Amino acid sequence: MNACLEQGGFANRAAVVGGLERVMTRPKVPNRLLRGLLAEAGWTEDFLARQINAVAAESGVAMRLDRRSVTHWLAGRRPRSPVPELIAEAFSRGLHRPVDASDTGLGTPAAGGEPQPGRGSRAGAGRSALADGESSALPQDVTSVLAGLAQFDEGRRRMLSATAYRLAALAVPGWVQAAAREPGLVPWPDASCAQRLEPGQVATVEQMTRVFSDTDDSFGGGHARAELSCYLAFDIAPRLRAAGTPALRSRLFSATTQLTYLAAFMCFDDECHGLAQHYYRAALKLAAENSDPAGYAVTLRGMSVQARRLGHLQYAVDLAETAATISRSAADPARQAFFLGQVAVAAAAAGNRRHALTTISAAERRLDRACSPASADPKVQGGPAMGRYHPGALAHQQAAVRALMGDRRGAITTLTEAIRLRPPWERRSRALIHARLAELHLDQGQLEQAVTFWHAFLDDYPFLTCRRATAAVKVLRSRLHPQRVNPAVRQLLARTTTWTLDTAAS
């Protein structure tokens, strides 16, 4: 009997090996879809590789693709995810129309054959909960989105972190359109739902909002980011459809919107920009369903900050303007200042000097006459996770406007004031301001002052887990390398070797 089993085992093994050999020797089919997109865009293979590298860099992924990679794909080889999605985004930007991974011939093939044209975003086929349909629409099922974004498998998490930042996803509906599409909250959303929402559950979520927000301020977005994503997916998302009174459900949705927005900002801080964009869009959906224009506007402002950092300047202006418009009728003066300050920074980055100066002055006036001075008091810890604003934050925006318009001396003065006004627990903001002050002093030829501020930055750096801080250390090293013969510079550079600057672990 053992001999029979052994023979059967060899036979089965031979069949498996034979099958693998047939798969391995199957001739590759030239990728006509990718060839057609290259022709439509008028791009060379080398240019496509450079565009993909640029899209990947926005998500904090260093890729060094070249012409040879594209040649392999044209011949029929398939790259691993997320490369097909990055390729699709590169073509979407170049052709100014939606292009899905399957439109490139590199997505998941149809059963039994080659990927077919028209199976991408335009046909709406094969879309996951993360790729939420048409770009201008918000996610249809936010609970599925939150669950899909939380991954325990480290490899899958890295893939999600490399998700492409999609320009088409910035075309979100305005508040009137978004609110009109949502039915709003009802007291008993699902009579068959076994769960019932209790006041203690909602109070817990509200308290956790403050905990995660304060942790982010002190230790950076890379710290507890995975824990927050799992908390949203497995503790909160199932309760969003639980039975409860409208008031109780509104409180739950408000706290969930804040946590989702915070998850987006933590991803942004950790330079996982595609993942951040998914969370921002989920926050928009939650705010719209909760009839919460303030939460919607704050999320749009966050998306504007991200777009400006990535160099998409007109998108940044448009998003900031939309957020400010929503806030005019509902927000108090301090919150209006919060929105106007971002409009000013975005306008300055886009080169609109007059608009930048006008709006930053308006922000100053709004904050000066804020109805509730306590809301702008930086000495009060545990404020809202969304839209926390105080004079130190305004000074930071004023400095950004001045620096973008070429006034480095004015930016240095205002940033120094921002440091003084920042509360002590906002360690990440303080550290990044110190790093920026060092750069501005170096731009002015003031090496000694630059070294002093970079030392102040390094005092906070060991406590931070975020790629923005890691990037600041890299800037420090590259800018001071030509001055390494200077004893003070040499001592500063020696401090940076104390920590391992592994962005993958941030």
N, C-alpha and C positions, 0 to 999 in steps of 0.2 A: 504493500500500500504506500509506504514511504517513497518507493521508487516511482510509483505512478504519480504521486503528488509532485515529486521532484521533476519528473518529465513534464507534467502539466505546468509547473512553475517555469521551466525553461521555455516551454512553448508560448506561455503568456508573455514572458519577458521578451522573447523574440518578436512577438506581434507588436509589443509596445515600442521596441527599438525600431522595428520596421516602419511603424507609424511616424516616429520622430524623424527618421531619415527622410520619409516622404515630405514631411513638413519642412525640414531644413533644406531639401533640395528643390522645393517648389520655386519656380522662377519668379523673381520679383516683377511686378507690373509697373511700368513707368507711370509716374503721377501726373496725369494730364491736367487735373484740377489745379494743382500747384503751379504747373507751367503756365496755365491760362491766367492765373492771378498775377504772376510775374509780368506777363505780357501786358495785361490790362493796366497795371501800375506803372509800367515802363521802368522796372527796377532790374538791376543786375543781381546775380546771386550774392555777390559780396555786399551790396547795399542792403539786401534783405537781412543778411546775417547781422549787420550793424544795427538795423532797426529792432531786431529781436533782442539783442543785447541791451539796447536802451530801454525797451519795455520791461525786461526782466530786472534791470537795475532799479526801477521804480518800486519794486517789491522787495528790495534788499537782496536780490539774488545776483551774484556775479557770474555771468556767462561769457565765454570767450569763443562763441561760434564764429566760423569763417566760411568762405565760399565752399570749402570741401564738404561741410555739413549739409548745405543746401543741395549740392550735387548728389549726395547720397539719398536725400529725400526725393529728389526728382527721379532717381533711379528706382524708387520703390521702398526704400527703408523707412521705417516709422520710428520717430523719436518717442521717448517716454513722456508722460504727462509730468509737468504742465507745459512742456514745449509746444505742443500743438495749439494750446490756448493762447500762448504768447505770440505765436505766429499769426493766429487769427486776429488778435488785437492790433498787431503791426499793420496788417492789411486793412483792417477797419479804419485805422487812422489815415493810411495813405490813400484809400479809395473813397473815404468819406461816406461809407455805407456799412451796415452791419455785415460782418463776415464771421461765420462760425467755424469751429475746428473741423467739422465734417466738410465744410466748403473747401477746405484746403487739401482734402484727400488724406488727411493725417489723423482724423478722428476715429472713433470706434466704427469699424466697418459693419455694413449690413450683413445679416446672416447669409453665409454662402457666397459672398462676392465682394466686389470692390465698392467703396463708398460711392453713393450716387449724388449727383448735383441736386441742390434744392432740399437736402435733408438737414440743413443747418438752421440758423436762427430765423431765417425768413419763412421757412416752412413750419417752424415751431416744434420740430420733432426731436425727440431724444433730450429734452431739456430736464435738468435736475432741479431739485429744490433750491440749490444755490444760484443757478442761472434762471432768474425768475421771469422768463418770458420777455415781452417787449421792453426795451430799455427805459421808455418813459413811464412804464407801469411800476408799481410797488409790488413786493412779494404777495402772492395770493394767500399763502399759509405761513404766517410768521413763526408759528410753533415748529413747523418742519424745518424752516431755515435755521432757527436757533439750535435745533437738535443736530442738523447736518454740519454746523460749524464747530461743534464740540467733538473732537476726536481723541480717543485714548491712544491709538497707535501713533508712535512718534514719526514713522515714515509718512503716514497720511497727513499728520499735522504739518510736516515740512512742506508737503505738496500744496496743502491749502494755503500755507503762508506765502507760497510763490504764485498764488492766483494773480492773474493779470489785473492791473488797474485799468478799468474800461472807461474811456471817455464817453461812450454812448450812455453809460449808466449815470452820468451827471445830468442827463435830460430828465429830471424828475418833475412831476406835476406841481403846479403852484398850490397854495393852501386851499383855495376855493375848489379847484378841481379834485384835490386829494380828499377833502372832507365830503364832497358830493358823492364820491365813489364808495364811501364806507357807510354801513348801516348804523354805526354807533353801538354803544354798549346797551345790552338789555339785561333785566334782572335775572332771567332764567334761560341762559343761552342753549341749554341742552337738558331736556327733562330726563333723559336717560343717563346723564352724567352722575356717577356715583359720588363724586367729590362735591363738597360744599365749602365755599370760601368762608373762613373764620377771621374775626378781627385780629387775633394773635398772629395768624399767618402773614397778614398784610403788614403788621407792625414789624415783624421779623425781617421782611424784605426791605422795608424802609430803613431799618437799622443797618442791614448789610450793605445797602447803598452807600451809607456814610462810611462804613468800614472800608469798602473797596476804594472809595474816592480818596480817603485820607491815605491809604496805603499807596495809591498811585502817586499822589503828591510827594510823598516822602521817599519812595523807593523806585519809582519809574514803572513804565508800562509793561516791561518784561517780567516783573515780579507779580505773581498770582494771576497772570493773564489767563493761563490754562484753567485755573481754578474758577475764575469768573465765568468762562465759557461753559464749563460743566455745570455750574450753579444755575446759569440761565437755561440750559438745555434740559436738565433733569430734575431741578427743584421748582423752577418758576414756570417754564413753558406748559407743563401739564395743568397748572392751575389757571391759566389764562382763559380756559373754557369752562371752569368750574362755576357752579351756581352761586349767586350772591346778590346782594342789593346793588343797585347802580352806584351808590356812593362808595361802597367797599370795592367794587370792581374797578371803579375809576382810580381809586388810590393805588390798587395793584398795578394797573396799566401805567400810571404815572411813574411809579418806582421802577417798573420794568423798562420803561422808555429810558429813564436815567441810566440804569445799569447797562442797557444795550448801547447807548451812546458812549458810556464809559469804556465798554469793551472795544468799541471802534477807536476811541482815542488811544487806548493802551496799545492796540495794534499799530496805529499811526506812530506812536512814540517808539515802538519797537521796529518800525520801518517794514511792516507787513501790510503794504498799502492796499493790495487787492482784497485781503481779508477785512481790513478796516472798512472798505467801501461796502462790503456785504452787510456788516453790522450797522453802518450808518443808514442804509436803505431799510433795514429791519426796524430801526428806531423811528424812521419816518412813518412806516406802516403803523406802528404802535401808537404814535402820536395822532395820526389821522383817525384811527379807529376809536381813540379816546376823546376825540374832539378837543385836542390840545394844541392850539396854534403856537403857544410859546415853546413847547417841546419840539415842534416841527421846525420852527425858526432857528432854535439853537443848534439843531442837527444840521440844517443847511449851512449855518455859519462854520461848523466843524468841517464840513465838506469843502468849504471855501478855503479854510486854512490848509487843508491837505492839498488841494489843487494848486495853490500858490507855491507850496514847498516843492511840488513836483514840476513846476514851471509852466503849468497850464493857466496862464494869467487871465485871459478873458473869461474862462469858466469861473475862476476865483472871484472876479468882479461880479459876474451875474449872480452867482449863488449868494454872495454877501448882500447884494442889493435886494434880492428877493427876501432874504431873512429880515433885513431892516424894514422893508415895506410891511411885512406881516406884523412886525413888532410895534408899528406906530400907534395903532389904535388900542392895543391891549397891554403893552408893557409899561412898567414904571420908568422914570427917567434913567435910573441906574442901569436897567436892562437895555434901554435904548442906546445908552452910551456903549455898552458891550457890543452891540451890533454895528453901530456907526464906526467904532474904532477899527473893526475888521474891514469895513468898506474902505476906509482911508488907507490901510496897509495894502489891500489888494489894488486899489487905484494907483498908489505910488509905485507898486511893482510893475504895473502895466504902463507906466509912464504918463499918467494923467495927473500932473502936478496940481492943477487948480482944484480938481475934485478931491484929491487927497487932503489938501490943506483945509478946504471947506468942511469936509466931514470930520476931520480930527478936531477942529475947533468946535463943531457941534457936539461931539462926544464930550469934550471938556465941559461945555456948558451944561449938558444933561447931568453929568456926574456931580457938578457943583450944586445943582438944585434938586438933587435926588430927594424924593419925599421921605425916604427911610434911610438916614445915614448909617444905621446899624447894618443895613444890607450891604454896604460898601466897606464895612470895617474889616480890615484884614486880620485883626487880632481875634476874631471869632472863628474858632475851628469847627469843622463839622457842618459847613454850609451845604447848599445843594450841589449835586454832582454835575449838574448842567448849568452853565451860565454864571459860575462864580466870578465875581468881578469886584475890583477895588482899585484905589488910586495907584497901587503898584502895577497892576495890570495895564491901566491906562498909560502910565509912564513908559512901560515896555512898548506899547503900540506907538506912542509918540516917537520914541527912539527909532523904531523900525521905519517909520515914515521919513524921518530925517536922514537916516542912513541910505535909504533907497533913493532919496533925492540928492545925495552927494554931500550932505552936511554931516561929516563924521564927527567934528568937534561937538556939535549940538547933540548928536546921538550919544556920544560918550557922557556928556553932562546928564542927559535924561536917563540913560541906563544906570548911571551911578545912583540917581534918585530912586529908580525902580528897585535897586538892591536894598536901599534903606527902608523902603515901604513894604517889601515882601515879608510875609510872616515867616517865622523860623522853620515851620514844618513843610513849607513848599521847597524842599531841598532840590528837587529836579529843576524847577524853574530858576532857582538861585544859581545852581551850577552852570546851566546853559547860558545864563546872562553873564556870569563871570567869564566863560569861554568866549562869548561874543565881544565883551569889553576888551579882552586880550587881543583879539583879532583887529578891532578898531584901533587900538593903541599901536599895534604893529604897522597898520596901514599908515599911521601918522609918523612912523619912524621912531616911536617911543618904546624901545626894546625893554628897558627896565620896568616900565609900568606893565607892559605885556606879560613879562615873566611873573610879576607879582599877582596879576589876575589869574594867570594859568595855574599858579600854585593854589590860589583860592578854589579854583575849579577842581583841582586834584584832591583837595581836602574832602570834598563831597563825593567824588567819583566812586570810591570803594563801596559806598552804600547803594549805588544805583545799578539797576538792571534794565537797560534800554539801549537800543542801537543808536539813538540820537546822541547819547553821551559817548558811546564808543566812537562814533564818527567824529565827535569833537576832539577826542584824543588823537585820532589819525590826522586831523587838521593841524593840531599842535605840533606833532612830529614832523609833518611835511613842511610846515612853514618855518620851523626853527632849525631844521637840518642844515641850511646854509650857514647858520650862526653857531654851530656846535662847538667851535673853538672858544667861544666865550665861556668863562667858568660858570657864570650864573645859568646860562642856557644848558651847559653840560649837566649841571646838577638837576635842573628841571627835567631834562630828558631821561636822566637816570631814574627819576621817580616813576616815569611811565612804564618802565620795564618791570615794575613790581607786580603788575597784574597782567594776566593773559587776556589779550584783546581778541577773543574769539567771538565774532558776531553770531555764529551759529548757536552759541550757548546763551546769548543775551535774552 
